[in-house]
Amino acid sequence: MKKLLVILASIAMVGTFAATTIAADWAMYGSARMGTWYVTEDKKGDEEGDLAWGEQGNARFGARVKASDAVSGRMEFGVSGGNANQRLLYADWNFGPGRMRIGQAYAPGNIFISNKVYGDDGNNLNFGGLYTGRQEEISFKFNIVEIALIKPSTGYESALSDAVNDPNAPADPSLNIDVMIPKIEAAVVYGQENWWVQGSLGYQTYTVKDTADFGNGDVNVDVDITSMVYGVGGMFNMAGAYIGAVVMGGTNAGVYGSWHETAAAPTPKVSGNGSIDIDDTTTFGWNLVVGYNINDMLKVEAGYGWIQSDNDQYDKADAAQAFYVNLPISLAPGVTITPEFGVEDQMKSAADTDQGSDTYFGAKWQIDF
């Protein structure tokens, strides 16, 4: 009798799911993307060329689902290396004056202006753009304002572990992380038909607290790791031409979880009394793009990005820059080939050593379906 009840309950659940699925409006989509590049690495005057040929890591398939006028959702999975990975999985509830979103989605602080395709559609975000990623969040949007409570980006405890670790010690310390509040990120976006502007701000804090014993005396780990990012950006379009710009900055942006091309995390140091302190790292950068829609089939875009991070313990500020020019060609609806040429220059490190540069040319091939 018990087994029969379990079977009947299972059938009821499947039936309910099937009915819900049929009632919902599903719109499936996919995007196949290939990158074909020739990259020349210049390391201290020594040049070496390589072919980079393969499916992009952001090739994807997904679906937009409308369950009712008030409830909808989206799922999206990447197929990098033949393995599926979750990119997006969230649901929205429109409750009249606003919208609530739960799940993994683009954080509100992201500012997108560039169409750079190298680096799996990197958009030059790591060279002075503001990209805080796809995050696990609960967000609320009211008109032009969106605020999100996001899963904190912890993990800096490994750097603290390295700082206190004696080379002759048997093991790294086990550090305790205390997180009291989620990461908080907000954005204000306002625009008209041919322009928009966005302001973004994010804040995170947590505490690492423990004691490590290496046999040569305890080292006290008791530090607050606080980080933030901020940025302003916008686009303006007129008569087929467009221009966009972003200015961003942050404190310990690497710990916050933003994407950057410089060392943007605090630097730990052991003080004379055996405790750990940190020197905050400040980051500043900017992006600029200009483009022109030549016709329905062809457009041209050029962009430049620069970013710099600095810290009291650096010999010099760690900077990097990149520029590109591309020519997207639309062969048919959903079919695009984008030739591109560019340079990514790592410039000099925080230790004042040359880090070299990459010069590339090639194309991205994309078919959306």
ABEGO torsion letter per residue (X at the ends): XAAAAAAAAAAAAAAAAAAAAAABBBBBBBBBBBBBBBBBBBBGGBBBBBBBBEBBAABBBBBBBBABAABBBBBBBBABGGBBBBABBBBBBBAGABBBBBEBBBBAABBBABABABGGGAGGAABGBBBAEBBBBBBBBBEABBBBBBBBBBGAAAAAAAAABBAABABBBBBBBBBABBBBBBBBBBBBAABBBBBBBBBBBBBBBBBBBAGAEBBBBBBBBBBBBBBBBBBBBBGGBBBBBBBBBEBGAAAAGBBBABBABBBBBBBAAGBBBBBBBBBBBBBBBBBBBABAABBBBBBBBBBBBBBAABABBBBBBBBBBBBBBBABBGBBBBBBBBBBBAEBBAAGBBAEBBBBBEBBBBBBX
